[in-house]
Amino acid sequence: MQFYNLKTRSHVDVPESAIKKTKMVRKTKSGEQTRYALMAEHGGAKLYKFVNEATYKATKAEEV
């Protein structure tokens, strides 16, 4: 899967086995907001990729 590395400002290919997924929930004035993200570490840098719920559920990565 392709991630964007902010340090090097380039796209990086990360193998599926190195990806973990997480769900971030926060409270707002009008209720709760849920954000879905995929995380990976490549070259000492933590990489994040925000995805929609369908992609999050379809990914077979380990949930953190």
C-alpha positions in Angstrom: 0.0 0.0 0.0 1.2 3.5 -0.7 1.8 6.0 2.0 3.1 9.6 1.8 6.2 10.4 3.9 6.1 14.0 5.1 9.8 14.1 6.0 11.0 13.1 2.5 8.0 14.4 0.7 7.6 11.3 -1.4 5.3 8.3 -1.8 6.5 5.1 -0.1 5.3 1.5 -0.8 4.7 -0.4 2.4 4.0 -4.1 2.5 0.6 -5.2 3.9 2.2 -7.1 6.7 3.7 -3.9 8.2 0.4 -2.0 8.3 -1.7 -1.6 11.5 -5.1 0.1 11.7 -6.6 2.3 14.3 -9.9 4.1 15.0 -9.8 7.6 16.5 -13.0 8.8 18.3 -13.4 12.3 19.7 -16.2 14.2 21.2 -17.5 17.4 19.5 -20.3 19.8 20.3 -22.7 18.0 18.0 -21.7 14.4 19.0 -18.8 12.1 18.2 -16.4 12.1 15.3 -14.8 8.9 14.1 -11.7 8.9 12.0 -10.2 5.7 10.5 -6.4 5.5 9.9 -3.8 3.1 8.7 -0.4 3.3 10.3 3.0 2.0 9.2 6.7 2.6 10.1 9.2 3.0 7.3 12.8 4.1 7.6 12.3 5.2 11.2 9.3 7.5 10.3 5.7 6.9 11.4 3.4 7.1 8.5 -0.4 7.7 8.7 -3.0 7.4 6.0 -6.6 8.4 6.7 -9.2 6.2 5.0 -12.9 5.8 4.8 -14.8 3.3 6.9 -15.2 0.8 4.0 -11.5 0.7 3.3 -10.8 0.4 7.0 -13.1 -2.7 7.4 -11.8 -4.3 4.1 -8.1 -4.1 5.3 -7.0 -7.2 7.0 -4.4 -5.4 9.1 -4.0 -5.8 12.9 -6.1 -3.3 14.9 -4.3 -1.2 17.5 
